[in-house]
Amino acid sequence: MSLYSSETLKAIKNPHERLTWIDSLYVAAASLARDKAGMPISKIAEEIGVTEATIRRHLKVETKAGEIILKAYDKLAKEGFKVNLPEILQISNNEVEKLKQKLNKVKELIQNILKELEF
């Protein structure tokens, strides 16, 4: 959910920061999940492989990644699991039907080829 938020998509457009953003989101999400499960910060840091200070910054929402993850968590807590993909990632029903038709044609071609290969 956080990965496809408009804030994240905007931030990872910069190719120099893309990998660090995805990594930061992972660390923030893993930290929050473990914290909610009652795990001590020292153990969280050890398991994830980052410093305790990094974990604290994410949990205190002092980082952009921590902020995005907490927003997603709060939204999930209130509304349940529902992800709205940005328009650029959405596929229309018409496009889905066209893809299904193409897939069926490919399946037919493969079946015909397999029949021809049989002796």
Secondary structure, DSSP 8 states (H G I E B T S, - for coil): --TTSHHHHHHTTSTTTHHHHHHHHHHHHHHHHHHHTT--HHHHHHHHTS-HHHHHHHHTT-SHHHHHHHHHHHHHHHH-S-----GGG---HHHHHHHHHHHHHHHHHHHHHHHHH--
